[in-house]
């Protein structure tokens, strides 16, 4: 059954709307204010939100604008209910939003509901098309990403098989190190493609999304310290790592937090020079937690930043990325599946800062 989220505190209006949809294939979730409406929207992912504009004006602008920032709920259509003879101010109208003025008939409400849901359907089709394009991009890149390390493993192992008796121990160890390095690269690529596939499936499962968004991890500081230290050691750049971490609670499972920070910290070291700082910060206040990773390195263009949501690799012909390029999109998907905000600020050839915010 499809859900409609009703944010309203006027009893007559509530009764009228419930009566209008009683015989249809909709279930009404009722919220008495915008804060509660936000909670129910995150939890139940409604097909439509009907909201009193007076409630929106009194306590909702910041709250409801957050609904437009999450990729999984940003296309949900709004119908605002205004007082008699009033329309929505232009600076408050979202894209894809509608309004209906009191008094209205059931027929008028159903008509505007049908129009809003039709718009939602069109957006959903566009999203599915983009997803199919994304699958195609991944399918196209996968053979290259797999064959590159495989060719290294096969090539070096063949040399060992044919010329082992003519090689000294130093040469043999060097060849084995190359094989080991390519095998580890292949393992990481495979794990990332599997992780991406898993996240894509979760994206379609409302129950799993709700479960993730109800997860909390107490004091992630130690996990971040451990994982950041491991990545820095792998690049032999322990002295470049700067940690500014506060004790807090974060809305994320421990396993996904480890994956997220591993990918972001790895990127920060991979695309910056030895001797330049990689700064990891974890701050909190009464309403939110902010995790940020900053590096001085290659940076990204505005176009590249906007393309993070659509799988691609940047400047492949110029820079050998040593990986599938899925790190950023995996981190972004993990963040958004947990109800967080993912932001990239970057200056080309200077710096990149990735900020992740979770509200309590």
N, C-alpha and C positions, 0 to 999 in steps of 0.2 A: 504494500500500500504506500502511496506517495504522501509525503508530509508537506503541510503548509505551516510556516511559522507565523503566528499572529502576535505582534507586539502592540498591545492595547490595554488600557485600563478603564475604558468606558463600558459599563455592563451592557447597555443597549446595543452598542456596536458589536460587542463580542457575541451576544446572542444572535444578532442578525447574520453575522458571518458564519457562525457555527451552523445555523439553520440552513443557510444557502448551500453549504457543502455537505450537509448531512447525508444526502442520498447519492453523493458522487464517490469517486474512488480516492478520496482524500481524507487524511487524518489531521486534525488541528493540534499543533503544539502551541500552548498559550504562555506568553511571557508578559509580566506586568510592567517591565521597564526594559531599556535597551541593553543594560548590562546582562540581565538574565537572558534576553534575546540572543546576545552574542554567544553565551554559553550553550544554549540549545542549538544554535546554528552550527557550532563547531561539533557538537555531539551527534546531531541527527542528520546534518546535511540536507536541509529541506529543498524541495523543488521550487518553492516560491516563498518570499517573505512579504507579508502585509504589515505595514507599520504606521502607527499614528504619528503624523508629522509633528504634533505638539510634543510628544514624548521625545522624538528625535531632536527637536530644537532644545528641549530642556536639559537632557543629559546624554544625548546619543551621538552627536557628530563624530567625536573621536572614536567612540566605541564601534559604531557601524562602519566607519571608514576602514577599520581594520579588516572587515569582512571582504573588502575589495582588494586587499593586498595578498590574500592567500590564493594560490593557484587552483585549489580544489573547490573553493566557494566563491571565487571572484565573479563568476558568470551567473550566479543565482539572481533572478530578477526581483526587483523591489516594486511594490505598489504602495505608495504613501497615501494615507487617508488624511485629507485636509478638511478644515471647517468650511461651512457653507460659503460659497462664493470666492474661496481662496484657491490660488494655484501655488505651485512650488517656485520659490525664488530661483533664478537661473543658476546662481553660483552654488546652489545646494543640490542640483539635479545630477545624479550619476548617469554615466552612459547606461543605456538599456533600461532606465527606470521609468515608472509610470505613476500617475496619481489619480485618485477619484475623490470627489468632494461630497460631503454630507449635505443633504440626505441622498442616498443612492438606493436603487432597487436591486433585488437579487439578479435580475437580468443584466443590469449594467455592470455589476461586479463580475459576473461570470464572463461577460464579453471581454472586459479588460484583462481578466485572468487568462483567457484563451490566447489573447494577443501576446501577453507577457511570456507564457509558456511556449508559444510558437517561436518567439525570439530566443528563448533558452534552448530550444531544440536545434535551431540553426547554429548557434554558438557551439553546442555539443558536437554537431556534425563537423564543424571546422576544427575543433579540438581533436576529434578522431582522425581527421585527415592529416593533421600535423603529426599525430602519433604514428600514423602509418609511414609518413615520410621519415620520421625518426628511426623506425625499425629498418627502413631501407638503407639509411645511412650507416647504421650499425652493421647490417648484413654485408654492405659493401666494404667496410673497413676491416671486418673481422679476419678475413683470410690474410691480409697483409700483416696484421698485428700478430697473428699466430705463426705465420711462416717465417717472419724475420728471426725470432729466437730459435725456431725449429731448425732453420737452415744453419745457424751457428752451431747448434748442438750436433747436427748430423755431420757438418763439415769437419769440426775439430775431432769428433769421435772417429771419423774415417781416417784422418791423419794418424791418430794414435794406433789404430788397428794395422795400418799399412807400414808405418815407420817406427813403431814402438822400439824395436831392437836397435835402431840407429839414433835414438834420442837420449839425451842425458836427463837426469832427474829434474833439473831446473826447467827444461823444456816441457817435460811431461806434466809437472805441477802447473806450469803456466797454461797449458791446454786444458787441464782439468778445471782450473779456475774460470776460464772462459766458458766452459760447458756449464759449470755451476751457476755462473752469473746469468747465462741465457735461460737456464732452467728456472731460476727464481723469477726472472722477468716473465716467462711464460706462465708460471703459477699465478703471479699477480694479475696479469691480463685476464686469465680465465676466471679468477675469483671476482674481478670487477664486472665482467660481463654477466656472471651469475648473480652478483649483487644487484646490478641494474635490472635484470629480469625479475628478481624478487620484488624490488621496489615498484616496478611497473604493475605487477599483479596486486600488490597491496593497495595501490592507488585506486583500484577498481572495487575494493572491498571495504564498505563503510564500517563494518564491525571492527576490522583490524585497525582502521584509522582511528576510530574512537578509543580503542584500547591503547594505542600508542600515545594519544593525546592525554590520556589519564595516567601516564607513567611519570614517575619522579625518581631522580637519582640524587641521593644525599651526598653532599661534599664531593663533587667530581674533580676537585683540585689534585688529589693524589694520582688519579687516573691520567689526567692531562700531563702532570709532571713526568710520569713513567713513560707514556707514549711519546711525548716530545723529546725526551732524552734518548730514546731508542732511535728515533728518526735522525736526530742531530748526529748521533754517533755513527750511523750508517753513512752519512756524508762527511764524517770526520770534521764536524763543525760545532763541537760542543760549546766552544767559546763564543759562537755567534748567537746562541740561544739566550733570549731574555724573557723571563717569566714574571708576570705581574698578576698573581692569582689570589682571589679572595675566597673565603669559605662561603658556600651558598648551596641552594637546592636548584637543580635544573630539570626542566620538563622533557626528559629524554631517557630512554633505556641505556644501560651501561654499554651494551654491545654496539648499539648504533652510535653512541658518543665516541667510542674508540675508533669506529670506522670513519666517522666524520672528521675527527681531528687528525687521524692518520693521513687521510687524503689531502686535507688542507695544509698541514704542516709539511708534508712531502713536497707538495707543489711550491710552497714558500721557499724551501731549500733548493729545489730543482731549478727554479727560475730566478735565482739570485746568486751573486758571486760570493766566493769564500771571503770572509772578512767583513761582510755586511751583516747587519743585525736582522734576526728574525724575532719579532716581538709577539708574544702570546699574552693576551690580557683577558681576565675573567672578573667582571664587576657585577654588583647587584645592588638593588635598592628595594623599596617596599613593594614595587609593582612589577619589576622585571629583572631578568638576568641577561647580561651582554657578554658574548665571547667574540674576541677579534684576533685575527692573525695578520700581521703586517710584515712586508719585506720590501727591500729596495732592490729592484731588478728590472726584468724586461717590461713589465706593465702591460696594459691592455688598452685597445681603442674602445671608444663608445660602442661601435658596431660589434666588436667581439664580446663585450659585456652583455649586450642585448641578445646575443646568440647563445649564451650559456644554456638557456632552456631548450635549445634545439641542437642536438648532438652535432658537434663539429670539432675539428682540430685546427688550431690557429698557426698559420705560417709554417706548415709542415715542410715546405720546400726549403725554408730558411733555417729552421731549428729542428733538430732531431729530438723528438719529445720522449723517446724511450718509454712508451706506454700507450694505452688506448685513447687517452684524452677524456676518459669518463670521470675522472676524479671530481671535477667541479660540479658536474651535473648530479653525480651521486650524492655529494655533500648537500647540494641544493634540495634534492628530492627528500633526503633524510630530514632536513630542517623543516620543510613545508609539511611533510607527513606528520610531524610532531606538533604542527601548529605554530612554528616559528617564522620569523622574517629573515630572509637571506639577502644581503646587500653587498655589492662590489663597488669599491671606489678605487680608481686606478689612474695613474698618469703614465702615458707611454714612455718607456725607457727610463722611468724613475722609480715608481713604487706601486704596490698593490695592497689594499687593505680589505679584508673580508670580514664583515660584521654579521653576527647571528644574534637575534634577540628573541627571548621567550618571555611572555607575560605570565605572571602567576595566576 
